[in-house]
Amino acid sequence: MNANTRVLDPFVLGFWRLLDWQITPQENLRFLKQAIELGIRDTDHADIYGEYQCEAEFGKALALEPSIREHIRIITKCGIKPAFPSLGLAGKANYYDSSKTHIIAQAQQSLKHFGTDRLDVLLIHRPDYLMDADEVADAFNTLKQNGDVLHFGVSNFTPSQLALLQSRLDFALVTNQIEFSPYEMKALDDGTLDQCQQLGMNPMLWSPLAGGRIFSSEDEKAKRVRAVLQQVGEEIGCTEIDQVIYAWLAMHPSKPATVLGTGNITRVASAFASQSLSMSREQWYRIWTASTGHSVP
């Protein structure tokens, strides 16, 4: 894959909290259409979100206006088997399942939930310590040949785990969805983002705002980062800290796709507008320094 190729767009709508938003399918459809008008088309899901209810809830919005499906891309994940008490599994262990049978069954279930004939991207949600790379590849190949899934990727994989799976495939994985923010930067040093750039793969970044810690936490790290974000924002003509964060994330040459976990279209529009901001390397490193608590060597 060419290093300049962008498979995923700069921003992705994240729907893991869809039930928490307490919106109707009609309101969700309106939100989707407004996001599309902004230029956003990628949507992020997982089979387990909302205790297995979020995919179907999203599908209700699509069913109201089926043509909207052609204007979005559905990215979803499988592989986590949580012991939800609501399913009568109290006392059981959470575990991962990357078997061929489970991957294909969950992909088929997701197709039904969304009311669609294909998933644009399917990710393995977490690295399975019992993962048989040949078996996962077999599942991917079967789904691809059937037209059920167009592209594949992983989530939270280490570089070696991704490399193992990629070695068994004749097509390129398109993303590794990872945690990354000015507060949580380990992907810069553990080889994850290096690998993404090497493979021309757009990483998907979850929790880009560190779950709100950057805005509200009173720990020393959060206070340092918050202060410098405000300082840099003033320098680049931006009063919104979240926009400064999005601009900082976008500077990485792997061309990341940032997952937005909000159902508020005003906040989505604000994030999208951050693409017009320009930040210097010195400003980028000043934010890095605030996070680490020390200068580069």
Phi, psi and omega in degrees: 000134180294135184297340181269358181283133174249115178273317180259149179284166184299331180230145181232133176281122181261130186245025182289340178254021185307316181294327180293333181291338179052054177245155179280163174304324178297318179292323178295318178299317179298319177299315179299314182295323178294321178294320178298320178298328177288334183114015180257133181229343183275135179234136184249132182219179170202150182301325186274352183299137181064034183051052177072020183249339188293321180301313181295324178295320176296320179299330178297323178293318179297324182295336180290331180211080186307331182295341181295337180302328182284353182252001179231164172240134181260118176248124178221171189226155176212168175123342177267134177242085182281148179270068181295124176303329181297341179260011179076026184250017179303134180093347177274165180269142166292143178207172180249147180220104178250027177290156179302315182301315182291316182301313182293318180297318181289324177297318178296321179294319179297320177302318179293316180301317182279344183066041183231165181263356178201150170261136181286319178217133174242129180245146166280121194292320179218149178294127181267121180297340178258017182297125171262107187300325179294323180290319177297315179300321178297318178297314179300314181298319179297313180295323180292315180296327179281351182079010181285327181225133182273320183221162183224157177199194181223172180218130178065023179277146170284163178303320181291324178293319178294317181298321178300309181295318180299328181294343181260001185246146177268358178232160186277136167293143188260345180196160167233114180276120189226159173280130178199134179196172174297346179266328182236100190242018186299335181296342177289332188247346183265007177093353184296308181286331174298315180296319178301316179293321179300319184269358183067035186254127177281113175289148171260131185254115175260155185055049181295339178257016178056039179062024180088355183299326181298329183273327192237340184291146179255013175288156188301321180297312181299320181294320178298311182297315181300316181296317181288324176299319178295320180296311180296321179302317178298322182290328183257010176076039182227129182261353183259119181299321182297325178294322177296319178298313181298321178294322178295315179297318185293342181288342181293133185292355176283357180055064184292156172253118185266127181276124179261119184264040184235148174257013180264113185295333178295319178291324176297315179297322179296317178298316181298323181292342181296344181295344179274352182281147179237127183236140179277165176297321179298318179294320178300313181289335176294322177291318177301316181297321178297324181288314184281334182085009179207162179280164172293157180302000000 
